[in-house]
Amino acid sequence: QVQLVESGGGLVQPGGSLRLSCVASGSIFRGYILGWYRQAPGKQRDMVATITPRGSTEYADSVKGRFTISRDNIQNTMFLQMNSLKPEDTAVYYCNARPPLSVYWGRGTQVTVSS
């Protein structure tokens, strides 16, 4: 079993920055595809960014150039650096991990971008 815990969310002004963290316990995830997803009220959960075990990344068009995903396999931690935040980035952000035979989700962390 893998447990994922997100942190780092909060309230920021437009143009501000946040750094989200996802810490995994129960298994070392260096071989997993990892990702960040977000869900705004009344909306579907959408992919924000993913990172492969070898470090290849993929970003949603809406965040490309502003967000950076990274991972530290020794610490079993994944990060999302979020710069130039916009009100439309407001959502609950979820950590996702994909081992070979299952999918795991964290409980989410709230990000609110507002003046």
C-alpha positions in Angstrom: 0.0 0.0 0.0 1.0 3.6 -0.7 -0.2 6.6 1.2 0.2 10.0 -0.3 0.0 13.3 1.6 0.0 16.7 -0.1 1.0 20.0 1.5 1.9 23.5 0.6 -1.4 24.9 -0.6 -2.8 28.1 0.6 -4.1 31.6 -0.4 -2.0 33.7 -2.7 -2.4 36.8 -4.8 -2.4 36.6 -8.6 1.2 36.5 -9.8 2.4 34.8 -6.6 4.0 31.4 -6.2 3.5 28.2 -4.2 5.4 25.0 -3.9 3.4 21.9 -3.4 4.8 18.7 -1.9 3.6 15.1 -1.9 5.2 12.7 0.5 4.7 8.9 0.0 4.9 6.2 2.7 4.5 2.5 2.5 6.6 2.0 -0.7 9.5 3.6 -2.5 8.1 5.1 -5.7 11.2 5.6 -7.8 9.7 3.3 -10.4 6.3 5.0 -10.5 4.9 7.5 -12.9 3.9 10.4 -10.7 1.6 13.4 -11.3 -0.3 16.3 -10.1 -4.0 16.8 -10.9 -6.4 19.5 -9.9 -10.2 19.8 -9.5 -12.1 23.1 -9.2 -15.7 23.1 -7.7 -18.1 21.7 -10.2 -15.3 20.7 -12.6 -13.7 17.4 -13.6 -10.3 16.4 -12.3 -7.6 17.3 -14.8 -4.0 16.5 -15.3 -1.6 19.3 -14.4 1.8 17.7 -14.8 3.4 14.2 -14.8 6.9 12.9 -14.4 8.2 9.5 -15.4 10.8 7.5 -13.4 13.5 8.8 -15.7 12.4 12.4 -15.3 10.5 13.0 -18.5 7.7 15.6 -17.9 4.4 16.5 -19.4 2.3 19.6 -18.6 -1.2 20.8 -19.3 -1.2 23.6 -21.8 -2.7 25.9 -19.2 0.3 25.7 -16.9 3.2 25.1 -19.3 6.0 27.6 -18.6 4.6 28.5 -15.2 4.7 25.2 -13.3 7.6 22.8 -12.8 7.2 19.2 -11.5 10.1 17.4 -9.9 10.8 14.3 -7.8 13.2 13.2 -5.1 13.2 9.4 -5.1 15.5 9.1 -2.0 13.0 11.1 0.0 9.9 9.6 -1.7 8.7 13.1 -2.4 7.3 14.9 -5.4 7.0 18.7 -5.9 5.1 21.2 -8.0 6.6 24.6 -8.2 3.8 27.0 -9.2 4.8 30.5 -10.4 2.8 33.4 -11.9 -0.4 32.0 -10.4 -3.7 33.0 -11.9 -7.2 32.9 -10.4 -8.1 30.1 -12.8 -5.5 28.0 -11.0 -7.7 27.9 -8.0 -8.5 24.2 -7.2 -7.8 21.3 -5.0 -4.5 19.8 -6.1 -4.0 16.0 -5.8 -0.9 13.9 -5.8 -1.1 10.7 -8.0 1.2 7.7 -8.1 1.0 4.8 -10.6 2.8 1.6 -9.6 2.4 -1.3 -12.1 -0.8 -2.8 -10.7 -2.6 0.1 -9.0 -3.3 3.8 -8.8 -3.0 5.9 -5.6 -4.3 9.4 -4.8 -3.7 11.8 -2.0 -6.4 13.7 -0.2 -5.6 17.0 -1.9 -4.4 20.4 -0.9 -6.4 23.6 -1.6 -4.8 26.3 -3.7 -6.7 29.6 -3.9 -5.5 32.5 -6.1 -7.3 35.7 -5.3 -6.7 39.4 -4.5 
